[in-house]
Amino acid sequence: MGASSRKKKIAVNTVIHIILILLAVICLFPIFLVLINSFKENAEIVRNPLSLPDIIHLENYIQAWTTGKFAKGFLNSVKLTGCTVFIVLICSTLAGYVLSGKRIKGSGAVLMYFMVAMTVPIQLFLFPLYYAFAKMNLIGNIPATSVILAATYMPLAIFLMRTFFLNVPKELEEAARIDGANTRQVIWSVMRPVVSPGLVTVAVLIGLQSWNEYLITSTFLQGEKNFTATLGFLSMNGSYGSNMSILMASAMILIGPIIIFFLLTQKQFVDGMVSGAVKG
């Protein structure tokens, strides 16, 4: 019976690993194609996009970096992403703390409001937002645009942070209160270290979404000097739509930092998602 159970477990694990490997190949194969084609000439790509490059053309990256104005674009993307993540972390942490313990009346109604807000498309608010920003002369202002992004991503971040705060034992906060800690000290010195995996998870999710965002940034960050890396890449489609080698190199420049960032934070991200899934 033990041998039969062991064989069944091995068979199940084998099937699971095969499925995971197939999914990994399906996900990584397009990135691999972009990578190998970024080192080819355009004629090579047209002839056979699946072949390896005969000669590695690093000049594709140099031309892509220059024409896409990625130096300025990356700086703008970092500013936009950093401001958005900072706003979301501060606000979602405070809201998650308050809503996790029913510390205010009507917390259920507030949660329902945020749940409904997640279903409302941002396109409904683009015109009034644009009108208000134009009146206040904030078109092209990166920090102001990050406020819109933060508001868009806030409901999801609040729900995540609330889940992490729900996993904190009440006795921990009660002990801190008995020792004379005020609310600020409880949140910063007691709660923050415990919910730090949640902070990392929210930062990664919001950071990736902000980095890749197109609709809001293309609407409110007008002018090449305000372009993010994503907008810089998309602006090349018209001029270099027929030169696939430059576009492939630009795509690798754009997604390279995202891949590196996720690889560096994947352990904390997975730990945060697992620990936050215990309680809802």
C-alpha positions as CSV (number, residue, x, y, z in Angstrom):
1,M,0.0,0.0,0.0
2,G,2.9,2.3,0.9
3,A,4.7,1.6,-2.4
4,S,1.5,2.1,-4.4
5,S,0.9,5.5,-2.7
6,R,4.4,6.5,-3.3
7,K,4.2,5.7,-7.0
8,K,1.0,7.6,-7.3
9,K,2.5,10.6,-5.6
10,I,5.5,10.5,-8.0
11,A,3.2,10.2,-11.0
12,V,1.2,13.2,-9.9
13,N,4.3,15.3,-9.2
14,T,5.7,14.3,-12.6
15,V,2.5,15.5,-14.4
16,I,2.5,18.7,-12.4
17,H,6.1,19.4,-13.3
18,I,5.5,18.7,-17.0
19,I,2.6,21.1,-17.0
20,L,4.6,23.8,-15.2
21,I,7.5,23.3,-17.7
22,L,5.1,23.7,-20.7
23,L,3.6,26.8,-19.2
24,A,7.1,28.3,-18.6
25,V,8.1,27.5,-22.2
26,I,4.9,29.1,-23.5
27,C,5.5,32.2,-21.4
28,L,9.2,32.6,-22.0
29,F,9.3,31.7,-25.7
30,P,8.0,35.1,-27.0
31,I,10.6,36.9,-24.8
32,F,13.3,34.6,-26.2
33,L,12.2,35.4,-29.8
34,V,12.3,39.2,-29.0
35,L,15.8,38.7,-27.5
36,I,17.3,36.8,-30.5
37,N,15.7,39.1,-33.1
38,S,17.0,42.2,-31.3
39,F,20.5,41.2,-32.4
40,K,19.6,40.7,-36.1
41,E,19.3,42.9,-39.0
42,N,15.8,43.6,-40.3
43,A,16.3,41.4,-43.4
44,E,17.3,38.4,-41.2
45,I,14.1,38.8,-39.2
46,V,11.9,38.9,-42.3
47,R,13.7,35.9,-43.7
48,N,13.5,33.7,-40.6
49,P,12.4,35.1,-37.2
50,L,13.0,31.8,-35.5
51,S,16.7,31.5,-36.4
52,L,19.7,32.6,-34.4
53,P,21.5,35.7,-35.6
54,D,24.5,35.2,-37.9
55,I,26.2,38.3,-36.5
56,I,25.3,40.0,-33.2
57,H,24.3,43.6,-34.0
58,L,24.7,45.5,-30.8
59,E,24.2,48.8,-32.7
60,N,20.5,48.0,-32.7
61,Y,20.5,48.7,-28.9
62,I,22.5,51.9,-29.4
63,Q,20.1,53.2,-32.0
64,A,17.1,52.1,-30.1
65,W,18.3,53.9,-26.9
66,T,19.0,57.1,-28.8
67,T,15.9,57.3,-31.0
68,G,13.5,56.1,-28.2
69,K,15.0,58.7,-25.9
70,F,15.1,56.1,-23.2
71,A,17.5,58.0,-21.0
72,K,14.8,60.6,-20.3
73,G,12.0,58.1,-20.5
74,F,13.5,55.8,-17.8
75,L,14.0,58.8,-15.5
76,N,10.4,59.8,-16.0
77,S,9.2,56.2,-15.5
78,V,11.2,56.0,-12.2
79,K,9.7,59.3,-11.0
80,L,6.1,58.2,-11.9
81,T,6.4,54.7,-10.5
82,G,8.2,55.9,-7.3
83,C,5.6,58.6,-6.6
84,T,2.7,56.2,-7.3
85,V,4.1,53.4,-5.1
86,F,4.9,55.9,-2.2
87,I,1.4,57.3,-2.2
88,V,-0.3,53.9,-2.5
89,L,1.8,52.4,0.3
90,I,1.1,55.2,2.7
91,C,-2.6,55.4,2.1
92,S,-3.3,51.7,1.8
93,T,-1.3,50.9,5.0
94,L,-3.3,53.5,7.0
95,A,-6.7,52.4,5.4
96,G,-5.9,48.7,5.8
97,Y,-5.1,49.2,9.5
98,V,-8.3,51.1,10.1
99,L,-10.5,48.7,8.1
100,S,-9.0,45.5,9.5
101,G,-10.3,45.9,13.0
102,K,-13.5,47.7,12.5
103,R,-12.0,50.7,14.2
104,I,-14.5,53.1,12.6
105,K,-18.3,53.0,12.2
106,G,-19.5,51.9,8.7
107,S,-16.3,50.1,7.9
108,G,-18.4,47.5,6.0
109,A,-19.8,50.3,3.8
110,V,-16.4,51.7,3.1
111,L,-15.2,48.2,2.1
112,M,-18.2,47.9,-0.2
113,Y,-17.4,51.3,-1.7
114,F,-13.8,50.2,-2.5
115,M,-15.1,47.0,-4.0
116,V,-17.4,48.9,-6.3
117,A,-14.6,51.3,-7.2
118,M,-12.6,48.3,-8.5
119,T,-15.3,47.6,-11.1
120,V,-15.6,51.2,-12.4
121,P,-13.4,51.8,-15.5
122,I,-11.1,54.8,-15.4
123,Q,-12.2,55.8,-18.9
124,L,-15.4,57.3,-17.3
125,F,-13.3,59.9,-15.5
126,L,-10.7,60.8,-18.1
127,F,-12.6,63.8,-19.5
128,P,-13.4,65.5,-16.2
129,L,-9.9,64.7,-14.9
130,Y,-8.3,66.2,-18.0
131,Y,-10.5,69.3,-17.7
132,A,-9.5,69.8,-14.1
133,F,-5.8,69.2,-14.7
134,A,-5.8,71.6,-17.7
135,K,-7.5,74.3,-15.5
136,M,-4.8,73.8,-12.8
137,N,-2.0,73.7,-15.5
138,L,-1.0,70.2,-14.4
139,I,-0.8,68.5,-17.8
140,G,2.7,67.1,-18.1
141,N,3.2,67.1,-14.3
142,I,4.5,63.7,-13.3
143,P,3.7,63.8,-9.6
144,A,0.2,65.0,-10.3
145,T,-0.3,62.1,-12.8
146,S,1.0,59.7,-10.2
147,V,-1.9,60.8,-7.9
148,I,-4.4,59.6,-10.6
149,L,-2.6,56.3,-10.9
150,A,-2.5,55.9,-7.1
151,A,-6.2,56.5,-6.9
152,T,-6.8,53.9,-9.7
153,Y,-4.8,51.2,-7.9
154,M,-5.8,52.1,-4.3
155,P,-8.8,49.8,-3.9
156,L,-6.8,46.6,-4.7
157,A,-3.9,47.8,-2.5
158,I,-6.3,48.5,0.5
159,F,-7.8,45.1,0.2
160,L,-4.4,43.4,0.2
161,M,-3.1,45.4,3.2
162,R,-6.3,44.8,5.1
163,T,-5.8,41.1,4.6
164,F,-2.2,41.4,6.0
165,F,-3.4,43.4,9.0
166,L,-6.1,40.8,9.7
167,N,-3.3,38.2,10.2
168,V,-1.6,40.2,12.9
169,P,-2.6,38.9,16.4
170,K,-4.7,41.4,18.3
171,E,-2.7,40.7,21.4
172,L,0.3,42.3,19.8
173,E,-1.4,45.6,19.4
174,E,-3.0,45.3,22.9
175,A,0.4,44.8,24.5
176,A,1.8,47.8,22.7
177,R,-1.2,49.9,23.9
178,I,-0.7,48.8,27.5
179,D,3.0,49.8,27.2
180,G,1.8,53.3,26.3
181,A,2.2,53.3,22.5
182,N,0.1,55.7,20.5
183,T,-1.5,54.9,17.1
184,R,1.5,56.1,15.1
185,Q,3.9,54.0,17.2
186,V,1.7,51.0,16.9
187,I,1.5,51.2,13.1
188,W,5.2,52.1,12.5
189,S,7.0,50.1,15.2
190,V,4.7,47.2,15.9
191,M,2.6,46.5,12.8
192,R,4.9,47.6,10.0
193,P,7.6,44.9,10.6
194,V,4.9,42.2,10.7
195,V,3.1,43.3,7.6
196,S,6.3,44.1,5.7
197,P,5.7,41.2,3.2
198,G,2.4,42.8,2.3
199,L,4.2,46.1,1.7
200,V,6.6,44.4,-0.7
201,T,3.8,42.6,-2.4
202,V,1.8,45.9,-2.9
203,A,4.9,47.7,-4.0
204,V,5.8,45.1,-6.7
205,L,2.2,44.9,-8.0
206,I,1.7,48.7,-8.1
207,G,5.2,49.3,-9.4
208,L,4.8,46.9,-12.4
209,Q,1.4,48.3,-13.3
210,S,2.6,51.9,-13.1
211,W,5.7,51.2,-15.2
212,N,3.6,49.6,-18.0
213,E,0.7,52.1,-17.8
214,Y,-0.3,53.7,-21.1
215,L,-3.8,55.2,-21.1
216,I,-3.4,57.7,-18.3
217,T,0.2,58.6,-19.0
218,S,-0.5,59.1,-22.7
219,T,-3.4,61.4,-21.8
220,F,-1.8,63.5,-19.0
221,L,1.9,63.4,-19.9
222,Q,2.0,65.2,-23.2
223,G,5.2,66.3,-24.9
224,E,8.3,64.2,-25.5
225,K,10.1,65.7,-22.5
226,N,7.4,64.1,-20.3
227,F,7.3,60.7,-22.0
228,T,7.8,57.6,-19.9
229,A,9.9,54.7,-21.3
230,T,6.6,53.0,-22.4
231,L,5.4,56.1,-24.3
232,G,8.9,56.5,-25.8
233,F,8.8,52.9,-27.1
234,L,5.2,53.2,-28.5
235,S,6.1,56.5,-30.2
236,M,8.7,54.6,-32.3
237,N,6.1,52.5,-34.0
238,G,5.3,55.1,-36.5
239,S,8.9,55.9,-37.5
240,Y,10.4,52.4,-37.1
241,G,7.3,50.2,-37.8
242,S,9.1,48.6,-40.7
243,N,12.4,48.2,-38.9
244,M,11.7,45.3,-36.6
245,S,15.3,45.0,-35.4
246,I,15.2,48.4,-33.7
247,L,11.7,47.7,-32.3
248,M,12.9,44.4,-30.9
249,A,15.9,46.0,-29.2
250,S,13.6,48.8,-27.8
251,A,11.3,46.1,-26.4
252,M,14.2,44.4,-24.7
253,I,15.4,47.7,-23.2
254,L,11.8,48.3,-21.9
255,I,11.2,44.9,-20.4
256,G,14.7,44.2,-19.2
257,P,14.4,46.3,-16.0
258,I,11.1,44.7,-15.2
259,I,12.5,41.2,-15.5
260,I,15.5,42.0,-13.3
261,F,13.3,43.8,-10.7
262,F,10.9,40.8,-10.5
263,L,13.7,38.3,-10.3
264,L,15.2,40.3,-7.4
265,T,12.0,40.5,-5.5
266,Q,10.2,37.3,-6.4
267,K,11.0,35.6,-3.1
268,Q,9.5,38.4,-1.0
269,F,6.6,38.7,-3.5
270,V,5.7,35.0,-3.3
271,D,6.1,35.0,0.5
272,G,3.8,38.0,0.8
273,M,1.1,36.5,-1.5
274,V,1.2,33.3,0.5
275,S,1.1,34.9,3.9
276,G,-1.6,37.3,2.8
277,A,-3.9,34.5,1.6
278,V,-4.4,33.0,5.0
279,K,-7.2,35.2,6.1
280,G,-9.7,37.3,4.1
